[in-house]
Amino acid sequence: MKYGREAGSRAPEPAGSQAGLPPTGRIPDFFIIGHQKCGTTALHEMLSRHPQIFMPYEKEPRFFAADLRSRLQQRDTPGRPLTPEGYLRLFADATPEQRIGEASPQYIRSDVAARAIAEVQPKARIIAVLREPAAFLRSFHLQSVQNHLETETDFARALALEENRREGRDIPPRCHQPQALLYSNHVRYAQQLHAYFDVFPRENVRVLIYEDLREDNEGVVRELLGFLDVQDDVPIEVVETEPLRHVRSGPLHELTGVLRVARRNQEAASPASRVVSRLTPEPMRRGVVGKAWRRAVYTDRSEQDPELMLALRCRFKPEVEKLGELLGRDMVARWGYQGI
């Protein structure tokens, strides 16, 4: 068992002005760097409940991933700071005894985040979570559709659009992070981990496997508490995140998003947006008609395309092999790639 900070360790140092951060405030002691759709939300929730850990209520500040920020964001917003002062305010409520952490899954695929973090917190502990590549990309595509970043609801066709999107074509009008739709770029596991191994001591980087987390949630989290040097015998409440709904109708899903934004901003919206909101019948938003609408737009089930999933596994097997060599673990067997 470990309780609090290691014996002889110094109190938290203030943020370093040499890295562009104000000389007051605390920088996180640890970072959950991703990937997305690999259990980082559940991990954030479980660690947040530990009395010796402080994490902001808002997940994914993305502060150190300057290359992946939304092209629409121009100023600090709640939970998404652009300024150093805004970032440090996220941790202002932490007590001196608590470990501070934050979770931004985008950090693992950022070209600049690893070095940016190391410049201000060279002793940070880094937590990466990786998932079998084909399942990961399928889930990430579904999430992108849900978030209105992606308008192509068919996974295979979305993958086929990558080359066009590299050249700036076929970018959905509401997609403010076009890099996210280059799906293949996400599965560069060995390269992404090397970026952190290059700037942090190897013992400060912990790589979790999503499937391990799913099979033994409590055991993996307890081991992680030891890695963070906090009490590891506290009760752990397993967190299950809501399953994603599959979009049945892309156009209706887009309309749902437009109407939701119009209603949310009705008071401050343009006259045209207010008209759209007023034209949305109240019964469509709730009751029997609302349920029928949701059934028309979404479905809880979506069949996998076995040929597509096999093709993706064939494509990414060399990456899985490289990852296994890097981690000293048979990831080919762990992810069922033996016969591929």
N, C-alpha and C positions, 0 to 999 in steps of 0.2 A: 504494500500500500504506500501511496505517496500523498502527502498533504501539502498543498500550496507550493511555493517555490522551493527549489533545491537549497539545501543548507549552504549558506555563504553567498548566495546569489544577491546581486545588488537590486535596489529598488528600481522601478521602471524609470528609464531615462526619458527626458522630454524630447519632443520631436526636434529633429535637426534642421536648423535654418539653412545649412549648407545645401540641403536637397530641395529647397524651395518651400519647406513647411515652416510654420511659425515656431518660435522657440518654446512655446507653451503647449501643453496638451500631450496626450499619449498616443503612440502609434500601436496598432495591434501587435500582440505577441505571436499570433498564429493566423494563417490564412487558409481557407478552404478554396482551392483554385479550380475545382471542377473535375470532370466535364459536366455539362448540363445533362439532364435526364438520367442521372446516375445516382440519385439519392441524396444530393447535396441539400435539398430543402428539408428533408427529414433529419439529416445530420445537423443542420443549423438549428432546428427546433429542439432536438434532444440535448445538444450541448448548451443551448441557451438556458435550459432549465437547471443546469448545474449551479449551485450557489457560489462556486469559486470561478465561474466563467461569466463574462459579460460579452454579449453580442448585440448589435443594434437590432431593433425591431424590424426595420426594413432590410431585407436581404439584397445582395448584389449592388453595392455602391459603385463598383467598376472603376474606382478612381485611378488605379495604376494602369489600366488598359486604355490609354489615350488613343491608341490606334483603332479601337473598336467602339468608340462612343457613337451615339446616335448623331447623325448629321443634322438633326433638328434641334438638339439641345443647345441652348445658348447661355444658360445660367444655372445656378444651383437650383435643384428641385428637392423636395423631401426624399431622402434616401439615395439621391443620385447627385452628389456634389461634384462640381467642377473646380472649385477653389480649395486650396489647402485648409483654410479656416472652416469651410463647410464640412470637409472630410473629418477633421478632428472633433468637430461638434458632435459627430455621431457617437463618440465614446466618452462624452463629458460626464455621463452619469455613472461610469464605472468607479468602483471603490479601489483604493490602492492595493488591496489584497487580491483583487480579481485578475485573472488572465483575460486579456481582451482578444477577441477574434472577429473576423469578418469572413463572409462567404461570397465570392464573386466567381462563378464558374467560367466566366469569359477569360479569366487570367491565364488559363492553361493554353489557350490558342492565341493569345496576344504575343506579338513580337517584342514588346517592350516591357511587359509587366514584371517579369522575373528580375531584371536588372533594376527597375525602378523601385521595387520592394526592397531589394538587397541594399540599395543605397541608403535607405532611411532606417531599415531594420535588419542588419546583417545576421542577427541571431534568430530571426523569425523561424517558426516551425511551419512547415508547408504540408498540406494534406491534399493529395490528388485522388480522384476516384475515377476509375476506368471501367468500361462496360464492353461486352462483346460487340465488335464494330457494327455488324449488320443490324442487330437489335437496337443499338444506340442510335444509328442514323434514322432508322424507321421511326423511333419514338421522337427524335429531334424534329424530323419533318412534320410529324403530327402536331407537335407543340408550336412549330412555326406557323402552321395553318391556323391553329387556335388563336395565336397572337396577331394574326393578320399581317405577318411578315411575308407569308407565302400564299399565293393564290392558286397554285397548281395542287389540287388535292390528291392527284395520283402520284404515288411515291416514285415509280419508275420514270414517269415523264418529268418530274421535278429533277431527278438525277441527270436526265438527258439534257436539261437546260443549262447545265453548269458552264459549258464552253461559251455559250452566248452571254451568260451573265459575267463571265470573266472579262468580256469585252464591253460590258455596260449595257447589254441588250436584255430584254425580257425581265427587267426588274419590276416587281409589283409596285404600283403607285404609292401604296402605303408602307412600303418597306424602307425603314430608316437605317437599316444595318445590312446593306447588300452583301457584305463579306460572309454573313451567317448562312447565306444560301449556297455557298460553295461547299457543299456537303463533304466532298472527299477531303478537303483541307482539314477537317476536324480529326480525321483518323491518321494522325502522325504522332502516335503515342510516344515512341522512343525519342524522336526529335523534341517533342514538347517537354518531356521529362528532363532531357539533357540540358535544356535552357535553365532549369532550376538546379540541377546537379552542378552546373558550371559556376554558380554564384553562391550556393549554400553548402555547408557540410552535408555529406550524404546522410549522416544520422539525423539531420534536421528535416529530411523529406520523407514523409510516410505515404506510400502508395497503397490505396485500398482498391479492392476489386468489388464491383457492384454486386456480383452474384454471391460473394462471401457475405456482404452486408445483408442481402436478402435472406440468406439461409441461417445466419447467426447474428442477428441485429445486435442483441445485447452483448454478446461476447466481443464483437468487433469494436463496439463503442467503449466497452470497459478497457480494452487494450489501448484504445485511442486516448482515454483519460490518463492512462499511465504515461503515454507519449507526451502529453501536455503538462505533466507534473501536477495534476490535481487529484483530489481524493477519488479513488477508483472503486470504492465499495458503497457508493450512494445508490439509492433505488433508481432504476432506469425505466422510464415509460417509453415503450416502443411507439414510434409515430408512423402512421401510414398516410401518405398523401393521397389526395383524390385522384382516381384514375381519369385519364384524358378521354373526353368524348371524341368520337370520330366524326368528321364532317361528312354528311351525306350530300349536301348541296352547297357548293362553293359560293354561288351568287347569293343564296339566302343567308349564308353565314356572313358574307360581306355586308349585306343589308342590315343584319342584326347588329354588327359592329357600328355602322353608321348611325343607326337609330339610338344605340346605347350612348354614343358620344354626344349626339344631339340632345338627348334628355339630360345627360349629366351637365351639359353646359348651357342649358336652356336660358338661364337668366342672362348670361353674358354672350350668348351665341349671336350670330348674324341673323337677320330677319329670315333668310332662306332656311337656316337650320331650325329656327323656331317653328316654321311652317311644317317642316318634315316631322318634327316631334309631335305637333298637334294632330297631324294626319295619322299618327300611329294609334289605332283604336286601343282603348284601355283593356278590353277583353283579350287582345293579342298578347298583352304583357303578363296576364295571369289567368288562373282558372282553366277550364277545359280547353278553350281555344289556345291559350298559352302552351299547354301541354302538347296539343296537336302541332302547333308551330315548331316546338322543340323536336318533336318526332320527325317532322319533315326536314329539319336542318341537320340533326345529329343522330348518330346511332352509337350504341354502346359496344358494338361488335364490328370488327373489320378483319376479314380473312387475309392472312399473309400470302404472298405470292412465293411459293417454295422455290421456283426457278430463279426468281430475282434474288432471294435471300442466299441461295447457293452461289450465284454468280458473285455477289458481294463478298461472301466468305472466301471464295477462290481469289478474288482480287486483293483482299486484305490479309491473307494468310502470311505473306512475307513480313508484314508489319507485326502480326501476332508473334511470329518467331523472333523478331528483333526485340520485342518487348520482353519475351521470356528470357532471352539472353541477358538483357539489362537488369531484370529483377532476380535472376537466378531461380526462376520458377517455370515449370512446364505449362505455359499458357496455351499451347496447342491442345493439350489434353483438357485443361480446365474449361476451355470454351468449345470443346467438341470439334476441333478441326483435324483430328487424326486422319480421317478418311478422305480429306479434300486434297 
